[in-house]
Amino acid sequence: MEINLPIEFKNRMKNMLGEEYEDFLKAYEEANFQGLRINALKTKAGEEGKATLDFLKEAFELRQVPWCKTGFYYNPEKKPGREAFHHAGAYYIQEPSAMLVGELAAPQEKMKVLDLCGAPGGKTGHLAGLMKDSGVLVANEIVPNRCKILSQNVERMGIKNCIVINENPVNLAKKLPSYFDMVVVDVPCSGEGMFRKDETAINEWSPENVEMCGVRGQEILDAADSMLAYGGKLVYSTCTFAPIEDEGAILNFLKSHPLYKIEKTELIPVEGSEKSDGWMSKGEEAWGLECVISESEKAREINEANAGDLRYTYRLWPHKLHGEGHFVAVLRKGSIAVNEKSDREAVQKGLNKANKSGKIIAGRELESAIKLYMEFSGKNLKIDLKGSFHLFGDNLYIMPEDAPDIKGIKVERAGLQLGEIKKNRFEPAHALAMALKPEECAVAYETDEPVKYLCGEVISCDSQISGWCLVTFYGYPLGWGKASGGRLKNHYPKGLRIKM
C-alpha cells in the first residue's frame, strides 16, 4: 500500500520523531487495524453474557484492545458491519485508538455529560455505556447531515438518556452555562492521524488548515469551559499529530483558563491484551512550549508551570501500537475561589436557569398521547420509563430526569422516542424497541430468520403469540413485529432495511 504524504507534513514529522521517523513511515506500508466496541448497554449479565461474547470472539476472531475493556480488533475479512448483530446494536464499529477517549473520560452514573462534537456517535455510545443509561447525556453535532447520522447511531445503540442536538458550540454555551459535570471535546482537526485509512484527509491537508484547526479548537474549548461546572472534567482529543492542535492547544487553553489543571491519570493495559510494553506514549513538553502564544512574563510562567504535566497526556502512534494517530488530555476545572462572590453568584444563576427541566405544558394533545402510550405500555411492557414526556408533532418522547431546558436549541432527538400517534392509536417507535431487553417486554420473539426480517419481509412466528412483540436475535433487539396466526408483520423501518 503506497500513500503519498504531503512533503511539509513529512518534514515536520521527521523533526519531531528523529530516529523513530523511519519506523513511523513504515507504518504507512501496513494495513490499518479494524476495531469494534461491545455495546455495554446490551451486554447480558453472568454466564449468558460470557457465552455470547465468546461466540462473537470466535465469529469475528476478536483480540483485546489494550486500552479499552470493551474494545476488540477483528478480522476485516469477517465483515461484522454486515451482520444482524450490528443492526441490533450489539457492537459499534470504531477505530481502536478512538476508544481511549471514553476510557479516560470514565463518566460516573447519574452525571450530566456533554459530547460536544459527537458525530458519528462512537464516543457517545461509549459514554452512555459507562454511565449505564443514567443521568443526562447530551450529544451535539454542528453539521446537520452528520447530526442525523449521530442520531441514528444513538437509536441503534439503544441509548435511553441521550438528547441529540445540532448546535454551534458558541451558541450552545449561551444556553447551558455551567450545567455539565463533564464535557468531552473531540475537536474537528487536520486529521493527520487518519492518513493511513482516509485518503480524503491527505487531500484536504495543508499547513494553513492545521493553523486554522488550532484556532478553531481554542474557540470550541472556550465554549466547553462555559458549559462545564466548577470541579468538572474536560476531556480533549484529536486525531492529529500537529503539536499546535495537541500539546500546544492544551497549554494555550491553560494560559487563558488558570482554574484548570491537567489530570494525572495512569493507564494499565487490559489483562490479556497484546502490546503491554511501550504501548502508549506521553505528550511532549517541548512540542507544547513551541506552540504557545506568550506575550507576557506571567503567561510564560503559566505555560512553563503546566508544561511538565503534559507527561500525563497521551499520544497514540501507528508505529508503536495497533491503531491510528490520536491525542487525549484530561483536564480538571478547579473550584471557584471563596472571595469571588460575583462570579459565584453568576454561576449559580446560570445553574438555576440550566437546571430547569424542559417541560412542555401538558395540553390535551400531550395528555392524550401519554394516555395512549400508557395503554400500550400496560399491555406490552414490563418496565416504567422515568423522565418527562414531550410531544413533537405526532411523536412522543421521554427525556431524562433533570434534563436541561432545550428551548431555543436545535434538537434532533429529544431523548428516547416512544412512538407516534396515528389516528388516535399509538404505534411504538423503532427507538423504543432498540432500547429494550427481551425480559422487559410482555412478548419477545427470538427469530432464526434475521436477514428476512432486516429486509422487511413477513416472517413466521409462534402461532400462540399475537399483537405487538419485540423481535430478537441471540437476545438482541432487532425491532417490532405484529404477530397474528403464526405470521409476523414486519415493522422494521423502511429506511433501515437491507437488500439481499
N, C-alpha and C positions, 0 to 999 in steps of 0.2 A: 504494500500500500504506500503510494507516494503522495505526500502532502506538501504543497508549495507554501511555505510560511513567509510572511512579509519580512523583508530584509531588516527594517527598523526594529521589528519585534525580536528577530534573531540576535541582533547586535546588543539589544538591552539584556536579553536573557543570558547571553554569554558573559556580560559584565557582572550580572547578578550571581550566576552559578559557578563561574570559574571552572574548576576541574570536573564538576558534575555536568557541565554543559553537553558533552558528547553523549552521556547516558540519557540526558533529557531528550536530545534529538532522536536517539534510537527508539525511544518510547513511541514516537510517531510512526514507526515502521510496524508497530504491533496493532492488532485489533483492540478496540476498546472493550471494556468489560460490561456485561449486561447484569442488571440487578432488579430484584423485586423486594418489596417490603410487605410482610404479612400484616393484614388489617387486624389490629388488636381488638377492634370493636366487634369483630365477628368470630374471634378465636374461641373455640369451645374449651371448657374447663376440664381438668382431670384427664383420665385415660383416653376419653373420646377425642379431646383436643390434640393430645400427643399422637394418637393414631392418624388423625387427619393430616397433621404436619409431617409425619413420617411418610405418608402417602405422597404429599406434594414434593417432599425432598427427593423421593425416588423418581417421581414422574418427570421432574424438571431438572434433575441432577443438581440440587441446590447445595451450595457451600456457604458457610457463615461469613458475613461481612464483619471484620474485626471491631468496628466502631458502632455497630447497631445491633441490638439484641434480636430485633425482628427482621433484620435485613439479610438478604442472601444473594449470591451470584447464581445465575442459572445458565444452563447450556442454551445458547441462542438458537440452536437447531430445533429445540423443543417448542419454541414459539408460544409461551404461556399467555401472551396477549390475545390469542385467538381462541382460548379455551373458555368453556362455560364458567369456570371458576373466576375468570377475570370479569365477566359480565355480572357475576354475583357479588363482586366486591371483596372476594376472599383475599386479594392482594393488590398492590399498586405497583406498576412497573416504574421504577425510579433509578436514576443514576446513583451508583453506590456512594460516591463522595457527598452527594446532596443529603444523604441520610444523617450526616454528622450534625446538621443544624438542629434537628428535632431532639437528638440525644443530648446535645449541650444545653438546649433550652430547658428541657426537663420540667415542663409545667406541672404544677400540682393540681389535684382535684379542686373544683369549685373556684378556680381562678377566673379572672377576666383577662382574656388573651386576644391580641390583635396580630394577625398575619397580614402585614401592611402591603406586601407585594406578592399576593397569594397564588396567582396562576402559574402552572396549570392545576395545582392542588395537592402535590405530593407532600409538602411540608404541612399544609393544613390538615391533611388526613393523619399525619404522624402526630401532630399536636393533639388532635381530637382523641386518638387512641391513648396517649399518655394521660390526658385529662379524664379518661373513662366516661366521656359524654356528659360530664358535669360542668357546672359553671357556665360561662359565656365565651364563645369563640366567634370572633368577627374576622372574616376573610375578605380582603379588599383587593381589587384589581382595577387599574385606571383605564386599561384598553378594553372597550366593550366586548369585542368578539372573544378575547381571552377570558374575560369575566364569565361569559356563558360557558366556556369550557370548564372553568373553575367550579361553577355551579353544578354542572353535570357530574363532575367527579365527586363533589360533596354528596350528591344524591346517591351515586353508585356505591360509595363507601359507607352509606347508611348513617351519616352523622346527624344526630338529633339537635345538638345545641349550637349549630352554626348559622350565622347570618352572613350572607354573601352580598357585598356592596360594590358599586362601581363609582369610585370617587377619586379625585385628585387628593393626594396626601395633605397638601396645604389646606384645602377646603375642609377636609375631614378633621384636621386638628382644631379648627374653629368650633366644630360641633361637639367634640368629645374631649374637652380639656381634662387632663389628669385622671382619666377614667380607668385605664388598664393597669393590671398588675404586671403584665409582660407584653412587650412588643417585639415581634420578630421581623427583621428588615432584610430580606434577600434582595438587595437593590439591583435594578437594571444596570448591567455593567458592560464592559467591552468584550466579554465572553472569551477571553484568551484561553481559559481552562477547558473550553469545549471545542478547540480547534480540531482535535483528533476525531471527533464524532460529528461535527457540524461545519460543513464547507461554507455555509452562509455566514457564519461568524468570522471566517477568514476574509471573505469578500467585503464585509462591512467594516473591517478593522482599519483604523488609521490612528496616527499619534494624536490628531485633533479630536477624534472620537473618544480616546482614552481620557484626554483632558476634560472634555465635556462631561463624561460619565463621572469623573471625580467631583466636579462642581454639582451635578445633579444629585449625587449621593449625599452631599452635605445638606442640600435642601430637604431631602427626604428624612435624613437623621434629625434635622431641626423639628420637622413635623412630628416625628416619632417621640421626641423628647416632650413636646407639648401634651401628648396624649398619655404619657407614662406617669403613673402616680409616684410620689416620693417613696423611696425604698424599693421600687420596682426593678425588673430585669430587662435589659435591652440586648437582643441578640442580633448581631450584624453579620452578614455573609455576602460573598461574591463568588462568581465562578471565573475569576481572572487572576493573573499573576502580577498585574501592574501595581507597584507599591503605592502610587497615588490614590488607588481605589481600595487599598488594603491597609497596611500599617500606617501610611500617611493619612488616610481618611480617618482612622481612629485617633491619631494624635491631633489632627486639626479639630476634630469634634471635642476632644477633651480640653483643648486650649480654650474653646469658647463655652464649654459647659463644665466648669470646675467641680460641680457636685458629683460627677461620675468618676468611677474607678474601674479599671479592668478587673474582672472577677478571676480569682485564681482557681482554676479547675485542672484536675489531673484525670486523664483518660486511661482506663485499663482495658486492654483488648478483651473482647468477649471470649469466654472459655471455649476451647475447641476450634478457634479460628486460625487462619494462616497469618503469616506476616506479624508475628508477635514482637520482633525486634526491629527497630528503626522504621516503624510503620507510619509514624506521624511526626511532622516537623513543626517547629515553633516559629512564630513571627520574628522578624529581624529588626533590632533596634536601629541599626544604621540606615536601613531602607526607609524606615518611617521618618527619621530625622531629616533625610534628604528631601522629603516631600512637603514638610510642614511650611506654612506661611507665617513666619515670625517677624513682627515689625517692632517689637519692644523687648527689653531685657526681661520683663515679667513673663512675656509669652514664651521666651526661650527657656526660662526656668521651669515653667509648667510643662513644656514639651520634654525636657530632659528628665524631669521627675517621673513622668509617666512612661517614658520610652523603655525603661528596664522591665516593666511589666508586660511588654509585648511578647515576652517569652511564654506568657500564658494565653496567647492567641495561637491559632492553628492554621498551618498551610498543608494542603494535600497535593502531592506532586505525582504525576503519572509515571515517573521513572522510579518511584520509591514504593508505590503501593498499587493495588488493583482498583483504579478509579481515575477520574479526571481531575483537573485542577480546581481547587476550592480554597477559600479563606474564611475562617469563622472567628469572631471575637464576642465575648460575653462581657457586658458592662453592667455595673450596679449603680443605680441612682441613689445618692445619699438622701438622708432625711433633711427636712428643712430646718434651718437654724432657729433657735428659740426666739431670738431677738428680731427676726424678720417677720414682724406681725402682719404687715400689709400684704406681703407675698402669701403668707399662710392663709389669710382671710380670702385672698383672691382664689387660691387653690380650692378652699372649701366651697366657695361659691360655685366654682366650676364642677366640683364633685356633686354638689346638690343638684345642679342642672342636669349633669350627665346621667345621674343615677335614677332619674325619674323614668319609670317604666313606660315604654312606648305604647300605651294602651289606647285603643280606639273606642269611642263611645259606643256602648252596646245598643245600637238601634235595632229595629225589628229584623232587618236583613241578617245582621250578625247573630241575633238571638235565634232566629230560625235555622241558620246554618249550624250553629252549635247543637241545637236540638236534634237535627238530622244526623250529625256526626255521633252524638251520644247514643242514638238509636242503633247506628251501625256498630259502634264500639261495644255496646252492651251485648250484641249478638255474636260479634266476630273476634273481639279482642279480650285478652285476659289481664291487661295492664291498663293503668290510668296514667296518661302522659301529663307531666307537670309543665305549667307555663301559662302564658296569656294568649288568648285567641285573637286572630286578626283576619279580616275578610278583605281580600284584594280582588275586586271584580267578583267572579263567581268562585274563587279559590280560597279555601280556608287553610290558614297556617296556625302553628303554635310556636311562639317564641319562648326562649329560655327565661326562667325567672331572673329578675334583676337585669334584664336586657337594657341596653341604652335607648335613649329617645332617638328614633330613626326619622323623625320629622325633618324634612329638608335634605335628607340623604338619598342618593340614588340607590335603590335596593333591587338586587337581582333575585334574591331568595330570602324571604323574611322568616328564617327559621325552618322548621320542618313542615313541608306541605302535607296536609292531611288528606285533602281531596277536593273535588269540585261539586258544586251544586248544579244539578241538571234537572230542570223541570220538577222542582220540589222533591228531588231524591238526591241521595249522597252517593257519589262514586269515588272510592278510595284512590289516592294518588300512588303512582309508582314509588315516589319517595318514601311514603309510609311503609310500603312493602319492604323496601331495601333496609329500613331502619329496624325491622322486627326480627325476632328469632322464632323458630317454629313453635317453641313452647309458649310463646306469648300470644298465639292465635288459637281460636277455637278449632279451626280446621287447617292443617298444613298437609299438603300432598307432595311426597317425595317422588319425583318423576325419573324415569330411566330414558326419557326422550328429550333431554335438554336442548339439543340442536333444533329439533322441530319446534319446541316452544319459543326459542330465541328467533326463529324465522317467522313467528306469528301464526303458526298453524294450530288448528284444533288438535288436542292430544287426548289420549284415552286416560281414564282415571277409575278409581274405585266406584262402582255403581252405588255404594251405600252413602256416599257424600253428595251434598247438594249445596248450592249457594256459593258465596264468596269463600275462596280458600287461598292460602299462601302456597305458591308453587316453589319447591325447594330442590336443590341438587347437592347431595352429600351434606344436607342440613343447612346449606347456604341459600338465602332467598334469591329467587330469580324475578319474581313479580306476582301479580294477581291472576287468578283464573276464576271462572264461574262455572261450577260443576252442575251437571244435570244428566241423568240417565247414562252414566258411565262415560260421558264426554265432557271435556273441559274447554269452555270457550276462552280463547286467548285474550288477555288484556295487557300484554306486553306492548309498550309504546311503539307506535309505527316508526317514529324517528330513530329508534334504537335497534330495530330489527336487522338481523344479519341476512346475507344472501349466500346460498349454497353454491 
